[in-house]
């Protein structure tokens, strides 16, 4: 699923264009987001690809949704 990650004033934010959903990232497996999972405020979890920590943001990428928060 395509998602856009950006750095907001209160941390990372994710936008899912297919669902017109914008949510803050509330938890992550790794501090720099890449190579682990992230969790959005609505409970969705995405598996993030491996990328360098210094990857410039905002960035649109393919991430696999692994949980819907149910």
PDB file of N, H, CA, C and O in Angstrom:
ATOM      1  N   UNK A   1       0.854  -1.162   0.000  1.00  0.00           N
ATOM      2  CA  UNK A   1       0.000   0.000   0.000  1.00  0.00           C
ATOM      3  C   UNK A   1       0.905   1.233   0.000  1.00  0.00           C
ATOM      4  O   UNK A   1       1.902   1.281   0.721  1.00  0.00           O
ATOM      5  N   UNK A   2       0.555   2.209  -0.801  1.00  0.00           N
ATOM      6  H   UNK A   2      -0.254   2.170  -1.387  1.00  0.00           H
ATOM      7  CA  UNK A   2       1.333   3.445  -0.844  1.00  0.00           C
ATOM      8  C   UNK A   2       1.026   4.282   0.393  1.00  0.00           C
ATOM      9  O   UNK A   2      -0.138   4.488   0.737  1.00  0.00           O
ATOM     10  N   UNK A   3       2.078   4.765   1.061  1.00  0.00           N
ATOM     11  H   UNK A   3       3.024   4.597   0.781  1.00  0.00           H
ATOM     12  CA  UNK A   3       1.920   5.714   2.156  1.00  0.00           C
ATOM     13  C   UNK A   3       2.981   6.796   2.007  1.00  0.00           C
ATOM     14  O   UNK A   3       4.047   6.565   1.435  1.00  0.00           O
ATOM     15  N   UNK A   4       2.677   7.959   2.521  1.00  0.00           N
ATOM     16  H   UNK A   4       1.812   8.146   2.985  1.00  0.00           H
ATOM     17  CA  UNK A   4       3.629   9.061   2.532  1.00  0.00           C
ATOM     18  C   UNK A   4       4.005   9.338   3.978  1.00  0.00           C
ATOM     19  O   UNK A   4       3.138   9.520   4.833  1.00  0.00           O
ATOM     20  N   UNK A   5       5.291   9.367   4.241  1.00  0.00           N
ATOM     21  H   UNK A   5       5.996   9.219   3.547  1.00  0.00           H
ATOM     22  CA  UNK A   5       5.814   9.654   5.575  1.00  0.00           C
ATOM     23  C   UNK A   5       6.414  11.053   5.548  1.00  0.00           C
ATOM     24  O   UNK A   5       7.153  11.407   4.629  1.00  0.00           O
ATOM     25  N   UNK A   6       6.090  11.837   6.558  1.00  0.00           N
ATOM     26  H   UNK A   6       5.490  11.550   7.304  1.00  0.00           H
ATOM     27  CA  UNK A   6       6.706  13.160   6.682  1.00  0.00           C
ATOM     28  C   UNK A   6       6.975  13.453   8.141  1.00  0.00           C
ATOM     29  O   UNK A   6       6.422  12.813   9.035  1.00  0.00           O
ATOM     30  N   UNK A   7       7.828  14.425   8.363  1.00  0.00           N
ATOM     31  H   UNK A   7       8.278  14.945   7.637  1.00  0.00           H
ATOM     32  CA  UNK A   7       8.165  14.848   9.719  1.00  0.00           C
ATOM     33  C   UNK A   7       7.294  16.046  10.046  1.00  0.00           C
ATOM     34  O   UNK A   7       7.381  17.077   9.379  1.00  0.00           O
ATOM     35  N   UNK A   8       6.455  15.925  11.063  1.00  0.00           N
ATOM     36  H   UNK A   8       6.384  15.088  11.606  1.00  0.00           H
ATOM     37  CA  UNK A   8       5.588  17.016  11.500  1.00  0.00           C
ATOM     38  C   UNK A   8       6.168  17.691  12.728  1.00  0.00           C
ATOM     39  O   UNK A   8       7.269  17.357  13.165  1.00  0.00           O
ATOM     40  N   UNK A   9       5.442  18.627  13.276  1.00  0.00           N
ATOM     41  H   UNK A   9       4.547  18.898  12.921  1.00  0.00           H
ATOM     42  CA  UNK A   9       5.919  19.356  14.455  1.00  0.00           C
ATOM     43  C   UNK A   9       5.967  18.472  15.696  1.00  0.00           C
ATOM     44  O   UNK A   9       6.757  18.725  16.605  1.00  0.00           O
ATOM     45  N   UNK A  10       5.131  17.439  15.743  1.00  0.00           N
ATOM     46  H   UNK A  10       4.489  17.234  15.005  1.00  0.00           H
ATOM     47  CA  UNK A  10       5.090  16.546  16.910  1.00  0.00           C
ATOM     48  C   UNK A  10       5.589  15.149  16.604  1.00  0.00           C
ATOM     49  O   UNK A  10       5.220  14.202  17.299  1.00  0.00           O
ATOM     50  N   UNK A  11       6.423  14.993  15.578  1.00  0.00           N
ATOM     51  H   UNK A  11       6.723  15.762  15.014  1.00  0.00           H
ATOM     52  CA  UNK A  11       6.956  13.686  15.221  1.00  0.00           C
ATOM     53  C   UNK A  11       6.570  13.312  13.800  1.00  0.00           C
ATOM     54  O   UNK A  11       6.218  14.167  12.988  1.00  0.00           O
ATOM     55  N   UNK A  12       6.641  12.028  13.519  1.00  0.00           N
ATOM     56  H   UNK A  12       6.927  11.334  14.179  1.00  0.00           H
ATOM     57  CA  UNK A  12       6.352  11.546  12.176  1.00  0.00           C
ATOM     58  C   UNK A  12       4.844  11.438  11.949  1.00  0.00           C
ATOM     59  O   UNK A  12       4.077  11.162  12.872  1.00  0.00           O
ATOM     60  N   UNK A  13       4.438  11.663  10.693  1.00  0.00           N
ATOM     61  H   UNK A  13       5.061  11.887   9.944  1.00  0.00           H
ATOM     62  CA  UNK A  13       3.052  11.518  10.294  1.00  0.00           C
ATOM     63  C   UNK A  13       2.991  10.669   9.037  1.00  0.00           C
ATOM     64  O   UNK A  13       3.932  10.652   8.243  1.00  0.00           O
ATOM     65  N   UNK A  14       1.880   9.962   8.856  1.00  0.00           N
ATOM     66  H   UNK A  14       1.116   9.976   9.501  1.00  0.00           H
ATOM     67  CA  UNK A  14       1.696   9.116   7.678  1.00  0.00           C
ATOM     68  C   UNK A  14       0.389   9.492   6.999  1.00  0.00           C
ATOM     69  O   UNK A  14      -0.616   9.759   7.657  1.00  0.00           O
ATOM     70  N   UNK A  15       0.420   9.506   5.680  1.00  0.00           N
ATOM     71  H   UNK A  15       1.237   9.289   5.145  1.00  0.00           H
ATOM     72  CA  UNK A  15      -0.775   9.751   4.873  1.00  0.00           C
ATOM     73  C   UNK A  15      -0.980   8.556   3.958  1.00  0.00           C
ATOM     74  O   UNK A  15      -0.060   8.143   3.251  1.00  0.00           O
ATOM     75  N   UNK A  16      -2.185   8.001   3.972  1.00  0.00           N
ATOM     76  H   UNK A  16      -2.932   8.337   4.546  1.00  0.00           H
ATOM     77  CA  UNK A  16      -2.539   6.865   3.126  1.00  0.00           C
ATOM     78  C   UNK A  16      -3.523   7.377   2.080  1.00  0.00           C
ATOM     79  O   UNK A  16      -4.717   7.496   2.356  1.00  0.00           O
ATOM     80  N   UNK A  17      -3.019   7.686   0.855  1.00  0.00           N
ATOM     81  H   UNK A  17      -2.049   7.589   0.631  1.00  0.00           H
ATOM     82  CA  UNK A  17      -3.893   8.291  -0.150  1.00  0.00           C
ATOM     83  C   UNK A  17      -5.090   7.435  -0.537  1.00  0.00           C
ATOM     84  O   UNK A  17      -6.167   7.977  -0.784  1.00  0.00           O
ATOM     85  N   UNK A  18      -4.938   6.132  -0.597  1.00  0.00           N
ATOM     86  H   UNK A  18      -4.062   5.692  -0.396  1.00  0.00           H
ATOM     87  CA  UNK A  18      -6.032   5.246  -1.010  1.00  0.00           C
ATOM     88  C   UNK A  18      -7.228   5.354  -0.060  1.00  0.00           C
ATOM     89  O   UNK A  18      -8.373   5.172  -0.472  1.00  0.00           O
ATOM     90  N   UNK A  19      -6.956   5.648   1.202  1.00  0.00           N
ATOM     91  H   UNK A  19      -6.025   5.795   1.537  1.00  0.00           H
ATOM     92  CA  UNK A  19      -8.006   5.768   2.214  1.00  0.00           C
ATOM     93  C   UNK A  19      -8.258   7.212   2.630  1.00  0.00           C
ATOM     94  O   UNK A  19      -9.117   7.470   3.474  1.00  0.00           O
ATOM     95  N   UNK A  20      -7.511   8.167   2.041  1.00  0.00           N
ATOM     96  H   UNK A  20      -6.813   7.957   1.356  1.00  0.00           H
ATOM     97  CA  UNK A  20      -7.566   9.575   2.419  1.00  0.00           C
ATOM     98  C   UNK A  20      -7.457   9.714   3.940  1.00  0.00           C
ATOM     99  O   UNK A  20      -8.278  10.370   4.581  1.00  0.00           O
ATOM    100  N   UNK A  21      -6.439   9.089   4.489  1.00  0.00           N
ATOM    101  H   UNK A  21      -5.772   8.556   3.968  1.00  0.00           H
ATOM    102  CA  UNK A  21      -6.230   9.006   5.928  1.00  0.00           C
ATOM    103  C   UNK A  21      -4.893   9.632   6.289  1.00  0.00           C
ATOM    104  O   UNK A  21      -3.865   9.285   5.706  1.00  0.00           O
ATOM    105  N   UNK A  22      -4.900  10.542   7.236  1.00  0.00           N
ATOM    106  H   UNK A  22      -5.734  10.824   7.709  1.00  0.00           H
ATOM    107  CA  UNK A  22      -3.663  11.131   7.744  1.00  0.00           C
ATOM    108  C   UNK A  22      -3.646  10.941   9.252  1.00  0.00           C
ATOM    109  O   UNK A  22      -4.557  11.386   9.950  1.00  0.00           O
ATOM    110  N   UNK A  23      -2.608  10.277   9.755  1.00  0.00           N
ATOM    111  H   UNK A  23      -1.868   9.915   9.188  1.00  0.00           H
ATOM    112  CA  UNK A  23      -2.518   9.949  11.176  1.00  0.00           C
ATOM    113  C   UNK A  23      -1.083  10.130  11.653  1.00  0.00           C
ATOM    114  O   UNK A  23      -0.146   9.934  10.878  1.00  0.00           O
ATOM    115  N   UNK A  24      -0.900  10.499  12.914  1.00  0.00           N
ATOM    116  H   UNK A  24      -1.661  10.659  13.543  1.00  0.00           H
ATOM    117  CA  UNK A  24       0.459  10.533  13.466  1.00  0.00           C
ATOM    118  C   UNK A  24       0.976   9.116  13.717  1.00  0.00           C
ATOM    119  O   UNK A  24       0.204   8.197  13.988  1.00  0.00           O
ATOM    120  N   UNK A  25       2.278   8.962  13.622  1.00  0.00           N
ATOM    121  H   UNK A  25       2.906   9.708  13.402  1.00  0.00           H
ATOM    122  CA  UNK A  25       2.925   7.691  13.978  1.00  0.00           C
ATOM    123  C   UNK A  25       3.070   7.703  15.494  1.00  0.00           C
ATOM    124  O   UNK A  25       3.734   8.580  16.047  1.00  0.00           O
ATOM    125  N   UNK A  26       2.450   6.734  16.172  1.00  0.00           N
ATOM    126  H   UNK A  26       1.910   6.022  15.722  1.00  0.00           H
ATOM    127  CA  UNK A  26       2.453   6.711  17.633  1.00  0.00           C
ATOM    128  C   UNK A  26       3.471   5.746  18.219  1.00  0.00           C
ATOM    129  O   UNK A  26       3.842   5.870  19.386  1.00  0.00           O
ATOM    130  N   UNK A  27       3.928   4.781  17.418  1.00  0.00           N
ATOM    131  H   UNK A  27       3.627   4.681  16.470  1.00  0.00           H
ATOM    132  CA  UNK A  27       4.922   3.818  17.905  1.00  0.00           C
ATOM    133  C   UNK A  27       5.698   3.289  16.707  1.00  0.00           C
ATOM    134  O   UNK A  27       5.195   3.243  15.585  1.00  0.00           O
ATOM    135  N   UNK A  28       6.934   2.892  16.977  1.00  0.00           N
ATOM    136  H   UNK A  28       7.343   2.929  17.889  1.00  0.00           H
ATOM    137  CA  UNK A  28       7.747   2.281  15.925  1.00  0.00           C
ATOM    138  C   UNK A  28       8.708   1.287  16.549  1.00  0.00           C
ATOM    139  O   UNK A  28       9.172   1.459  17.676  1.00  0.00           O
ATOM    140  N   UNK A  29       8.992   0.247  15.786  1.00  0.00           N
ATOM    141  H   UNK A  29       8.615   0.108  14.870  1.00  0.00           H
ATOM    142  CA  UNK A  29       9.914  -0.785  16.255  1.00  0.00           C
ATOM    143  C   UNK A  29      11.331  -0.233  16.357  1.00  0.00           C
ATOM    144  O   UNK A  29      12.085  -0.592  17.262  1.00  0.00           O
ATOM    145  N   UNK A  30      11.686   0.645  15.420  1.00  0.00           N
ATOM    146  H   UNK A  30      11.074   0.937  14.685  1.00  0.00           H
ATOM    147  CA  UNK A  30      13.025   1.226  15.386  1.00  0.00           C
ATOM    148  C   UNK A  30      12.895   2.748  15.413  1.00  0.00           C
ATOM    149  O   UNK A  30      11.945   3.286  14.845  1.00  0.00           O
ATOM    150  N   UNK A  31      13.821   3.449  16.053  1.00  0.00           N
ATOM    151  H   UNK A  31      14.593   3.011  16.514  1.00  0.00           H
ATOM    152  CA  UNK A  31      13.685   4.903  16.204  1.00  0.00           C
ATOM    153  C   UNK A  31      13.704   5.683  14.893  1.00  0.00           C
ATOM    154  O   UNK A  31      13.122   6.766  14.823  1.00  0.00           O
ATOM    155  N   UNK A  32      14.353   5.167  13.857  1.00  0.00           N
ATOM    156  H   UNK A  32      14.825   4.288  13.913  1.00  0.00           H
ATOM    157  CA  UNK A  32      14.402   5.898  12.589  1.00  0.00           C
ATOM    158  C   UNK A  32      13.354   5.396  11.587  1.00  0.00           C
ATOM    159  O   UNK A  32      13.402   5.772  10.416  1.00  0.00           O
ATOM    160  N   UNK A  33      12.420   4.563  12.021  1.00  0.00           N
ATOM    161  H   UNK A  33      12.381   4.257  12.972  1.00  0.00           H
ATOM    162  CA  UNK A  33      11.279   4.031  11.253  1.00  0.00           C
ATOM    163  C   UNK A  33      11.605   2.932  10.263  1.00  0.00           C
ATOM    164  O   UNK A  33      10.742   2.098   9.989  1.00  0.00           O
ATOM    165  N   UNK A  34      12.792   2.891   9.721  1.00  0.00           N
ATOM    166  H   UNK A  34      13.493   3.568   9.944  1.00  0.00           H
ATOM    167  CA  UNK A  34      13.085   2.008   8.587  1.00  0.00           C
ATOM    168  C   UNK A  34      13.472   0.602   9.035  1.00  0.00           C
ATOM    169  O   UNK A  34      14.258   0.434   9.967  1.00  0.00           O
ATOM    170  N   UNK A  35      12.909  -0.419   8.357  1.00  0.00           N
ATOM    171  H   UNK A  35      12.271  -0.283   7.599  1.00  0.00           H
ATOM    172  CA  UNK A  35      13.274  -1.805   8.596  1.00  0.00           C
ATOM    173  C   UNK A  35      12.486  -2.494   9.682  1.00  0.00           C
ATOM    174  O   UNK A  35      12.789  -3.636  10.026  1.00  0.00           O
ATOM    175  N   UNK A  36      11.494  -1.842  10.228  1.00  0.00           N
ATOM    176  H   UNK A  36      11.249  -0.914   9.948  1.00  0.00           H
ATOM    177  CA  UNK A  36      10.653  -2.448  11.259  1.00  0.00           C
ATOM    178  C   UNK A  36       9.205  -2.081  10.996  1.00  0.00           C
ATOM    179  O   UNK A  36       8.824  -1.819   9.855  1.00  0.00           O
ATOM    180  N   UNK A  37       8.398  -2.061  12.044  1.00  0.00           N
ATOM    181  H   UNK A  37       8.708  -2.273  12.971  1.00  0.00           H
ATOM    182  CA  UNK A  37       6.999  -1.683  11.881  1.00  0.00           C
ATOM    183  C   UNK A  37       6.774  -0.303  12.483  1.00  0.00           C
ATOM    184  O   UNK A  37       7.521   0.150  13.351  1.00  0.00           O
ATOM    185  N   UNK A  38       5.711   0.359  11.994  1.00  0.00           N
ATOM    186  H   UNK A  38       5.104  -0.009  11.289  1.00  0.00           H
ATOM    187  CA  UNK A  38       5.231   1.589  12.617  1.00  0.00           C
ATOM    188  C   UNK A  38       3.756   1.400  12.922  1.00  0.00           C
ATOM    189  O   UNK A  38       3.069   0.628  12.253  1.00  0.00           O
ATOM    190  N   UNK A  39       3.272   2.106  13.932  1.00  0.00           N
ATOM    191  H   UNK A  39       3.830   2.733  14.475  1.00  0.00           H
ATOM    192  CA  UNK A  39       1.857   2.063  14.276  1.00  0.00           C
ATOM    193  C   UNK A  39       1.295   3.472  14.228  1.00  0.00           C
ATOM    194  O   UNK A  39       1.893   4.411  14.754  1.00  0.00           O
ATOM    195  N   UNK A  40       0.139   3.611  13.590  1.00  0.00           N
ATOM    196  H   UNK A  40      -0.347   2.849  13.162  1.00  0.00           H
ATOM    197  CA  UNK A  40      -0.531   4.901  13.492  1.00  0.00           C
ATOM    198  C   UNK A  40      -1.521   5.066  14.642  1.00  0.00           C
ATOM    199  O   UNK A  40      -1.855   4.097  15.325  1.00  0.00           O
ATOM    200  N   UNK A  41      -1.984   6.279  14.850  1.00  0.00           N
ATOM    201  H   UNK A  41      -1.713   7.066  14.295  1.00  0.00           H
ATOM    202  CA  UNK A  41      -2.910   6.569  15.946  1.00  0.00           C
ATOM    203  C   UNK A  41      -4.204   5.767  15.856  1.00  0.00           C
ATOM    204  O   UNK A  41      -4.830   5.505  16.883  1.00  0.00           O
ATOM    205  N   UNK A  42      -4.617   5.372  14.656  1.00  0.00           N
ATOM    206  H   UNK A  42      -4.108   5.585  13.823  1.00  0.00           H
ATOM    207  CA  UNK A  42      -5.845   4.583  14.504  1.00  0.00           C
ATOM    208  C   UNK A  42      -5.619   3.084  14.725  1.00  0.00           C
ATOM    209  O   UNK A  42      -6.562   2.299  14.620  1.00  0.00           O
ATOM    210  N   UNK A  43      -4.383   2.680  15.028  1.00  0.00           N
ATOM    211  H   UNK A  43      -3.617   3.318  15.113  1.00  0.00           H
ATOM    212  CA  UNK A  43      -4.087   1.277  15.312  1.00  0.00           C
ATOM    213  C   UNK A  43      -3.506   0.491  14.149  1.00  0.00           C
ATOM    214  O   UNK A  43      -3.058  -0.640  14.340  1.00  0.00           O
ATOM    215  N   UNK A  44      -3.502   1.062  12.944  1.00  0.00           N
ATOM    216  H   UNK A  44      -3.866   1.980  12.789  1.00  0.00           H
ATOM    217  CA  UNK A  44      -2.924   0.358  11.805  1.00  0.00           C
ATOM    218  C   UNK A  44      -1.421   0.232  11.980  1.00  0.00           C
ATOM    219  O   UNK A  44      -0.755   1.163  12.433  1.00  0.00           O
ATOM    220  N   UNK A  45      -0.894  -0.932  11.614  1.00  0.00           N
ATOM    221  H   UNK A  45      -1.434  -1.688  11.246  1.00  0.00           H
ATOM    222  CA  UNK A  45       0.557  -1.161  11.610  1.00  0.00           C
ATOM    223  C   UNK A  45       1.017  -1.449  10.200  1.00  0.00           C
ATOM    224  O   UNK A  45       0.355  -2.154   9.439  1.00  0.00           O
ATOM    225  N   UNK A  46       2.172  -0.886   9.866  1.00  0.00           N
ATOM    226  H   UNK A  46       2.710  -0.313  10.484  1.00  0.00           H
ATOM    227  CA  UNK A  46       2.776  -1.080   8.553  1.00  0.00           C
ATOM    228  C   UNK A  46       4.191  -1.595   8.718  1.00  0.00           C
ATOM    229  O   UNK A  46       4.922  -1.148   9.602  1.00  0.00           O
ATOM    230  N   UNK A  47       4.578  -2.530   7.873  1.00  0.00           N
ATOM    231  H   UNK A  47       3.984  -2.893   7.155  1.00  0.00           H
ATOM    232  CA  UNK A  47       5.956  -3.006   7.807  1.00  0.00           C
ATOM    233  C   UNK A  47       6.709  -2.072   6.863  1.00  0.00           C
ATOM    234  O   UNK A  47       6.343  -1.920   5.698  1.00  0.00           O
ATOM    235  N   UNK A  48       7.755  -1.455   7.380  1.00  0.00           N
ATOM    236  H   UNK A  48       8.052  -1.579   8.327  1.00  0.00           H
ATOM    237  CA  UNK A  48       8.494  -0.452   6.616  1.00  0.00           C
ATOM    238  C   UNK A  48       9.705  -1.082   5.937  1.00  0.00           C
ATOM    239  O   UNK A  48      10.323  -1.992   6.489  1.00  0.00           O
ATOM    240  N   UNK A  49      10.045  -0.605   4.749  1.00  0.00           N
ATOM    241  H   UNK A  49       9.543   0.134   4.300  1.00  0.00           H
ATOM    242  CA  UNK A  49      11.227  -1.145   4.058  1.00  0.00           C
ATOM    243  C   UNK A  49      12.519  -0.667   4.714  1.00  0.00           C
ATOM    244  O   UNK A  49      12.530   0.338   5.425  1.00  0.00           O
ATOM    245  N   UNK A  50      13.605  -1.397   4.471  1.00  0.00           N
ATOM    246  H   UNK A  50      13.597  -2.214   3.894  1.00  0.00           H
ATOM    247  CA  UNK A  50      14.925  -0.977   4.938  1.00  0.00           C
ATOM    248  C   UNK A  50      15.395   0.199   4.112  1.00  0.00           C
ATOM    249  O   UNK A  50      15.438   0.126   2.884  1.00  0.00           O
ATOM    250  N   UNK A  51      15.748   1.280   4.780  1.00  0.00           N
ATOM    251  H   UNK A  51      15.713   1.340   5.777  1.00  0.00           H
ATOM    252  CA  UNK A  51      16.256   2.469   4.104  1.00  0.00           C
ATOM    253  C   UNK A  51      17.276   3.126   5.029  1.00  0.00           C
ATOM    254  O   UNK A  51      17.250   2.888   6.236  1.00  0.00           O
ATOM    255  N   UNK A  52      18.167   3.944   4.488  1.00  0.00           N
ATOM    256  H   UNK A  52      18.188   4.137   3.507  1.00  0.00           H
ATOM    257  CA  UNK A  52      19.133   4.646   5.345  1.00  0.00           C
ATOM    258  C   UNK A  52      18.421   5.609   6.302  1.00  0.00           C
ATOM    259  O   UNK A  52      17.379   6.171   5.963  1.00  0.00           O
ATOM    260  N   UNK A  53      18.978   5.790   7.474  1.00  0.00           N
ATOM    261  H   UNK A  53      19.824   5.333   7.750  1.00  0.00           H
ATOM    262  CA  UNK A  53      18.389   6.681   8.481  1.00  0.00           C
ATOM    263  C   UNK A  53      18.275   8.112   7.985  1.00  0.00           C
ATOM    264  O   UNK A  53      17.374   8.839   8.404  1.00  0.00           O
ATOM    265  N   UNK A  54      19.165   8.525   7.105  1.00  0.00           N
ATOM    266  H   UNK A  54      19.896   7.934   6.765  1.00  0.00           H
ATOM    267  CA  UNK A  54      19.165   9.902   6.617  1.00  0.00           C
ATOM    268  C   UNK A  54      18.299  10.097   5.368  1.00  0.00           C
ATOM    269  O   UNK A  54      18.467  11.092   4.662  1.00  0.00           O
ATOM    270  N   UNK A  55      17.389   9.183   5.084  1.00  0.00           N
ATOM    271  H   UNK A  55      17.253   8.375   5.658  1.00  0.00           H
ATOM    272  CA  UNK A  55      16.491   9.306   3.936  1.00  0.00           C
ATOM    273  C   UNK A  55      15.686  10.600   4.063  1.00  0.00           C
ATOM    274  O   UNK A  55      15.068  10.841   5.100  1.00  0.00           O
ATOM    275  N   UNK A  56      15.687  11.437   3.017  1.00  0.00           N
ATOM    276  H   UNK A  56      16.189  11.241   2.175  1.00  0.00           H
ATOM    277  CA  UNK A  56      14.957  12.710   3.097  1.00  0.00           C
ATOM    278  C   UNK A  56      13.441  12.495   3.084  1.00  0.00           C
ATOM    279  O   UNK A  56      12.927  11.616   2.393  1.00  0.00           O
ATOM    280  N   UNK A  57      12.750  13.313   3.859  1.00  0.00           N
ATOM    281  H   UNK A  57      13.168  14.028   4.421  1.00  0.00           H
ATOM    282  CA  UNK A  57      11.289  13.271   3.952  1.00  0.00           C
ATOM    283  C   UNK A  57      10.731  14.592   3.455  1.00  0.00           C
ATOM    284  O   UNK A  57      11.426  15.603   3.564  1.00  0.00           O
ATOM    285  N   UNK A  58       9.533  14.648   2.921  1.00  0.00           N
ATOM    286  H   UNK A  58       8.969  13.827   2.832  1.00  0.00           H
ATOM    287  CA  UNK A  58       8.528  13.586   2.822  1.00  0.00           C
ATOM    288  C   UNK A  58       8.886  12.577   1.738  1.00  0.00           C
ATOM    289  O   UNK A  58       9.606  12.886   0.789  1.00  0.00           O
ATOM    290  N   UNK A  59       8.368  11.367   1.903  1.00  0.00           N
ATOM    291  H   UNK A  59       7.783  11.115   2.674  1.00  0.00           H
ATOM    292  CA  UNK A  59       8.676  10.271   0.994  1.00  0.00           C
ATOM    293  C   UNK A  59       7.441   9.383   0.835  1.00  0.00           C
ATOM    294  O   UNK A  59       6.834   8.980   1.827  1.00  0.00           O
ATOM    295  N   UNK A  60       7.073   9.082  -0.403  1.00  0.00           N
ATOM    296  H   UNK A  60       7.566   9.409  -1.209  1.00  0.00           H
ATOM    297  CA  UNK A  60       6.001   8.133  -0.678  1.00  0.00           C
ATOM    298  C   UNK A  60       6.631   6.792  -0.997  1.00  0.00           C
ATOM    299  O   UNK A  60       7.551   6.704  -1.809  1.00  0.00           O
ATOM    300  N   UNK A  61       6.126   5.742  -0.348  1.00  0.00           N
ATOM    301  H   UNK A  61       5.379   5.814   0.313  1.00  0.00           H
ATOM    302  CA  UNK A  61       6.725   4.414  -0.495  1.00  0.00           C
ATOM    303  C   UNK A  61       5.664   3.345  -0.385  1.00  0.00           C
ATOM    304  O   UNK A  61       4.526   3.615  -0.004  1.00  0.00           O
ATOM    305  N   UNK A  62       6.052   2.117  -0.725  1.00  0.00           N
ATOM    306  H   UNK A  62       6.977   1.898  -1.035  1.00  0.00           H
ATOM    307  CA  UNK A  62       5.179   0.965  -0.553  1.00  0.00           C
ATOM    308  C   UNK A  62       5.467   0.334   0.801  1.00  0.00           C
ATOM    309  O   UNK A  62       6.609  -0.007   1.108  1.00  0.00           O
ATOM    310  N   UNK A  63       4.426   0.184   1.602  1.00  0.00           N
ATOM    311  H   UNK A  63       3.498   0.461   1.352  1.00  0.00           H
ATOM    312  CA  UNK A  63       4.555  -0.469   2.905  1.00  0.00           C
ATOM    313  C   UNK A  63       3.414  -1.473   3.018  1.00  0.00           C
ATOM    314  O   UNK A  63       2.314  -1.238   2.517  1.00  0.00           O
ATOM    315  N   UNK A  64       3.683  -2.576   3.670  1.00  0.00           N
ATOM    316  H   UNK A  64       4.577  -2.767   4.076  1.00  0.00           H
ATOM    317  CA  UNK A  64       2.661  -3.612   3.815  1.00  0.00           C
ATOM    318  C   UNK A  64       1.918  -3.415   5.132  1.00  0.00           C
ATOM    319  O   UNK A  64       2.532  -3.353   6.197  1.00  0.00           O
ATOM    320  N   UNK A  65       0.608  -3.319   5.053  1.00  0.00           N
ATOM    321  H   UNK A  65       0.109  -3.370   4.188  1.00  0.00           H
ATOM    322  CA  UNK A  65      -0.192  -3.209   6.290  1.00  0.00           C
ATOM    323  C   UNK A  65      -0.246  -4.573   6.939  1.00  0.00           C
ATOM    324  O   UNK A  65      -0.656  -5.549   6.311  1.00  0.00           O
ATOM    325  N   UNK A  66       0.169  -4.646   8.199  1.00  0.00           N
ATOM    326  H   UNK A  66       0.503  -3.853   8.709  1.00  0.00           H
ATOM    327  CA  UNK A  66       0.213  -5.927   8.903  1.00  0.00           C
ATOM    328  C   UNK A  66      -0.831  -6.031  10.011  1.00  0.00           C
ATOM    329  O   UNK A  66      -1.015  -7.097  10.597  1.00  0.00           O
ATOM    330  N   UNK A  67      -1.518  -4.913  10.299  1.00  0.00           N
ATOM    331  H   UNK A  67      -1.369  -4.047   9.823  1.00  0.00           H
ATOM    332  CA  UNK A  67      -2.559  -4.942  11.315  1.00  0.00           C
ATOM    333  C   UNK A  67      -3.515  -3.775  11.089  1.00  0.00           C
ATOM    334  O   UNK A  67      -3.109  -2.694  10.662  1.00  0.00           O
ATOM    335  N   UNK A  68      -4.790  -4.013  11.383  1.00  0.00           N
ATOM    336  H   UNK A  68      -5.119  -4.891  11.730  1.00  0.00           H
ATOM    337  CA  UNK A  68      -5.778  -2.946  11.261  1.00  0.00           C
ATOM    338  C   UNK A  68      -6.198  -2.408  12.619  1.00  0.00           C
ATOM    339  O   UNK A  68      -7.125  -1.601  12.701  1.00  0.00           O
ATOM    340  N   UNK A  69      -5.536  -2.838  13.682  1.00  0.00           N
ATOM    341  H   UNK A  69      -4.784  -3.493  13.615  1.00  0.00           H
ATOM    342  CA  UNK A  69      -5.856  -2.339  15.009  1.00  0.00           C
ATOM    343  C   UNK A  69      -7.046  -3.002  15.672  1.00  0.00           C
ATOM    344  O   UNK A  69      -7.478  -2.560  16.736  1.00  0.00           O
ATOM    345  N   UNK A  70      -7.583  -4.048  15.073  1.00  0.00           N
ATOM    346  H   UNK A  70      -7.232  -4.407  14.209  1.00  0.00           H
ATOM    347  CA  UNK A  70      -8.754  -4.739  15.652  1.00  0.00           C
ATOM    348  C   UNK A  70      -8.332  -5.721  16.706  1.00  0.00           C
ATOM    349  O   UNK A  70      -9.177  -6.391  17.299  1.00  0.00           O
TER     350      UNK A  70
END
